[in-house]
């Protein structure tokens, strides 16, 4: 039976989480540019009309990154569920 909770996998998970946090940190700091220079005359807050090209790219990148994270979390939950159901079937 293949173990999923090995030192290598735990360290890899920590590394992936750190990279994820670094990406969120970069995107968050870049989104602060929008907050700093928002003008009501350009449109509603957080609408694409009120953003310049860089701000739009950061906004879209943040949403794509959120979707990637949701898919990744669902995948991890599936793998852990599959692992534990396999263990239960072996022991029954």
MIKE-230133 format. One record per residue: residue number from 1; residue in one letter; x, y, z of N, C-alpha, C in turn. Coordinates in nm, 3 decimals. Layout:
N
<NUM A <X Y Z> <X Y Z> <X Y Z>>
...
// end
This chain:
92
<1 X <0.084 -0.118 0.000> <0.000 0.000 0.000> <0.089 0.125 0.000>>
<2 X <0.053 0.217 -0.083> <0.127 0.341 -0.099> <0.088 0.440 0.012>>
<3 X <0.187 0.493 0.082> <0.160 0.591 0.188> <0.155 0.731 0.127>>
<4 X <0.059 0.809 0.173> <0.052 0.947 0.123> <0.108 1.047 0.225>>
<5 X <0.119 1.007 0.350> <0.170 1.097 0.454> <0.315 1.064 0.487>>
<6 X <0.403 1.078 0.388> <0.545 1.058 0.410> <0.610 1.194 0.432>>
<7 X <0.732 1.193 0.483> <0.805 1.319 0.505> <0.819 1.395 0.374>>
<8 X <0.850 1.323 0.266> <0.866 1.387 0.135> <0.737 1.457 0.093>>
<9 X <0.623 1.390 0.108> <0.495 1.450 0.068> <0.456 1.567 0.157>>
<10 X <0.487 1.556 0.286> <0.456 1.666 0.378> <0.540 1.789 0.344>>
<11 X <0.670 1.769 0.317> <0.757 1.881 0.279> <0.715 1.940 0.145>>
<12 X <0.675 1.855 0.051> <0.627 1.904 -0.077> <0.500 1.986 -0.058>>
<13 X <0.410 1.941 0.028> <0.288 2.016 0.058> <0.318 2.151 0.118>>
<14 X <0.412 2.156 0.212> <0.451 2.284 0.273> <0.511 2.377 0.169>>
<15 X <0.594 2.323 0.078> <0.654 2.403 -0.028> <0.547 2.460 -0.120>>
<16 X <0.449 2.379 -0.158> <0.341 2.425 -0.245> <0.259 2.533 -0.176>>
<17 X <0.232 2.516 -0.047> <0.156 2.617 0.028> <0.234 2.748 0.034>>
<18 X <0.365 2.742 0.054> <0.447 2.863 0.057> <0.447 2.935 -0.078>>
<19 X <0.459 2.859 -0.186> <0.453 2.919 -0.320> <0.317 2.985 -0.341>>
<20 X <0.211 2.917 -0.298> <0.076 2.969 -0.311> <0.062 3.101 -0.234>>
<21 X <0.114 3.105 -0.113> <0.107 3.228 -0.033> <0.187 3.341 -0.096>>
<22 X <0.301 3.309 -0.157> <0.382 3.410 -0.224> <0.306 3.469 -0.342>>
<23 X <0.239 3.382 -0.419> <0.159 3.431 -0.533> <0.047 3.520 -0.482>>
<24 X <-0.023 3.478 -0.376> <-0.131 3.562 -0.319> <-0.075 3.694 -0.267>>
<25 X <0.042 3.690 -0.206> <0.103 3.813 -0.156> <0.133 3.908 -0.271>>
<26 X <0.192 3.857 -0.379> <0.222 3.940 -0.495> <0.094 3.999 -0.555>>
<27 X <-0.006 3.914 -0.576> <-0.131 3.963 -0.635> <-0.202 4.062 -0.543>>
<28 X <-0.197 4.038 -0.413> <-0.259 4.129 -0.317> <-0.193 4.265 -0.315>>
<29 X <-0.061 4.265 -0.318> <0.011 4.393 -0.320> <-0.017 4.467 -0.450>>
<30 X <-0.023 4.392 -0.560> <-0.052 4.455 -0.688> <-0.195 4.510 -0.691>>
<31 X <-0.289 4.443 -0.623> <-0.427 4.493 -0.616> <-0.436 4.621 -0.534>>
<32 X <-0.341 4.643 -0.445> <-0.342 4.767 -0.367> <-0.325 4.889 -0.457>>
<33 X <-0.261 4.869 -0.572> <-0.247 4.978 -0.669> <-0.385 5.029 -0.710>>
<34 X <-0.477 4.937 -0.730> <-0.614 4.976 -0.767> <-0.679 5.056 -0.653>>
<35 X <-0.664 5.006 -0.531> <-0.725 5.077 -0.417> <-0.667 5.217 -0.400>>
<36 X <-0.537 5.229 -0.422> <-0.472 5.359 -0.404> <-0.516 5.463 -0.508>>
<37 X <-0.539 5.419 -0.630> <-0.566 5.513 -0.738> <-0.709 5.505 -0.793>>
<38 X <-0.800 5.447 -0.716> <-0.940 5.437 -0.762> <-1.004 5.575 -0.767>>
<39 X <-1.074 5.601 -0.878> <-1.150 5.725 -0.894> <-1.295 5.691 -0.924>>
<40 X <-1.385 5.750 -0.847> <-1.528 5.722 -0.865> <-1.577 5.763 -1.004>>
<41 X <-1.511 5.861 -1.063> <-1.556 5.910 -1.194> <-1.534 5.807 -1.305>>
<42 X <-1.447 5.709 -1.283> <-1.418 5.608 -1.386> <-1.517 5.493 -1.384>>
<43 X <-1.592 5.478 -1.277> <-1.690 5.370 -1.271> <-1.703 5.315 -1.130>>
<44 X <-1.789 5.215 -1.118> <-1.815 5.153 -0.988> <-1.690 5.082 -0.937>>
<45 X <-1.677 5.079 -0.805> <-1.560 5.016 -0.741> <-1.552 4.868 -0.780>>
<46 X <-1.436 4.822 -0.819> <-1.405 4.685 -0.860> <-1.469 4.645 -0.993>>
<47 X <-1.518 4.741 -1.069> <-1.566 4.709 -1.204> <-1.449 4.719 -1.300>>
<48 X <-1.453 4.642 -1.406> <-1.343 4.644 -1.503> <-1.332 4.780 -1.572>>
<49 X <-1.442 4.853 -1.578> <-1.439 4.986 -1.641> <-1.349 5.082 -1.565>>
<50 X <-1.340 5.066 -1.435> <-1.264 5.160 -1.353> <-1.117 5.119 -1.339>>
<51 X <-1.074 5.015 -1.411> <-0.936 4.965 -1.399> <-0.859 4.991 -1.528>>
<52 X <-0.727 5.013 -1.511> <-0.642 5.019 -1.629> <-0.599 4.876 -1.666>>
<53 X <-0.518 4.860 -1.768> <-0.484 4.727 -1.819> <-0.411 4.643 -1.715>>
<54 X <-0.315 4.702 -1.645> <-0.241 4.628 -1.542> <-0.335 4.581 -1.431>>
<55 X <-0.422 4.668 -1.386> <-0.515 4.634 -1.279> <-0.613 4.525 -1.323>>
<56 X <-0.657 4.531 -1.449> <-0.745 4.426 -1.502> <-0.673 4.292 -1.505>>
<57 X <-0.547 4.293 -1.548> <-0.472 4.167 -1.555> <-0.451 4.108 -1.416>>
<58 X <-0.426 4.192 -1.316> <-0.410 4.143 -1.179> <-0.542 4.091 -1.125>>
<59 X <-0.651 4.162 -1.151> <-0.784 4.121 -1.105> <-0.822 3.985 -1.166>>
<60 X <-0.801 3.970 -1.295> <-0.832 3.844 -1.363> <-0.739 3.733 -1.315>>
<61 X <-0.612 3.765 -1.295> <-0.516 3.666 -1.244> <-0.554 3.618 -1.104>>
<62 X <-0.600 3.708 -1.021> <-0.643 3.670 -0.885> <-0.762 3.575 -0.891>>
<63 X <-0.857 3.603 -0.980> <-0.972 3.514 -0.993> <-0.932 3.378 -1.049>>
<64 X <-0.843 3.376 -1.146> <-0.794 3.248 -1.200> <-0.720 3.170 -1.092>>
<65 X <-0.638 3.240 -1.015> <-0.563 3.174 -0.908> <-0.658 3.116 -0.802>>
<66 X <-0.766 3.187 -0.772> <-0.866 3.135 -0.679> <-0.928 3.006 -0.732>>
<67 X <-0.961 3.004 -0.861> <-1.020 2.884 -0.922> <-0.920 2.768 -0.918>>
<68 X <-0.794 2.796 -0.949> <-0.691 2.691 -0.943> <-0.681 2.635 -0.802>>
<69 X <-0.685 2.721 -0.702> <-0.678 2.675 -0.563> <-0.799 2.591 -0.524>>
<70 X <-0.917 2.630 -0.568> <-1.037 2.551 -0.538> <-1.027 2.413 -0.601>>
<71 X <-0.985 2.407 -0.727> <-0.969 2.278 -0.795> <-0.864 2.193 -0.723>>
<72 X <-0.754 2.254 -0.682> <-0.647 2.181 -0.614> <-0.695 2.127 -0.479>>
<73 X <-0.770 2.206 -0.404> <-0.823 2.160 -0.275> <-0.920 2.044 -0.295>>
<74 X <-1.006 2.054 -0.396> <-1.098 1.943 -0.425> <-1.020 1.818 -0.462>>
<75 X <-0.914 1.832 -0.540> <-0.830 1.719 -0.578> <-0.765 1.655 -0.455>>
<76 X <-0.712 1.736 -0.365> <-0.648 1.684 -0.243> <-0.752 1.610 -0.157>>
<77 X <-0.870 1.669 -0.141> <-0.976 1.603 -0.063> <-1.011 1.469 -0.127>>
<78 X <-1.021 1.464 -0.259> <-1.052 1.340 -0.329> <-0.944 1.236 -0.305>>
<79 X <-0.817 1.276 -0.315> <-0.706 1.181 -0.297> <-0.704 1.125 -0.153>>
<80 X <-0.726 1.210 -0.054> <-0.728 1.164 0.085> <-0.848 1.072 0.107>>
<81 X <-0.964 1.108 0.054> <-1.083 1.024 0.066> <-1.058 0.889 0.001>>
<82 X <-1.001 0.888 -0.118> <-0.972 0.763 -0.189> <-0.874 0.678 -0.109>>
<83 X <-0.775 0.741 -0.049> <-0.675 0.669 0.030> <-0.741 0.602 0.151>>
<84 X <-0.825 0.677 0.223> <-0.887 0.621 0.343> <-0.993 0.516 0.311>>
<85 X <-1.064 0.531 0.199> <-1.160 0.426 0.163> <-1.089 0.298 0.119>>
<86 X <-0.972 0.313 0.058> <-0.891 0.196 0.020> <-0.841 0.124 0.145>>
<87 X <-0.797 0.198 0.245> <-0.750 0.139 0.371> <-0.865 0.065 0.439>>
<88 X <-0.984 0.126 0.441> <-1.099 0.064 0.504> <-1.136 -0.067 0.435>>
<89 X <-1.129 -0.070 0.302> <-1.161 -0.191 0.227> <-1.060 -0.303 0.254>>
<90 X <-0.935 -0.266 0.274> <-0.832 -0.366 0.302> <-0.853 -0.428 0.439>>
<91 X <-0.891 -0.344 0.537> <-0.908 -0.392 0.673> <-1.041 -0.465 0.697>>
<92 X <-1.137 -0.447 0.607> <-1.267 -0.515 0.624> <-1.265 -0.656 0.576>>
// end
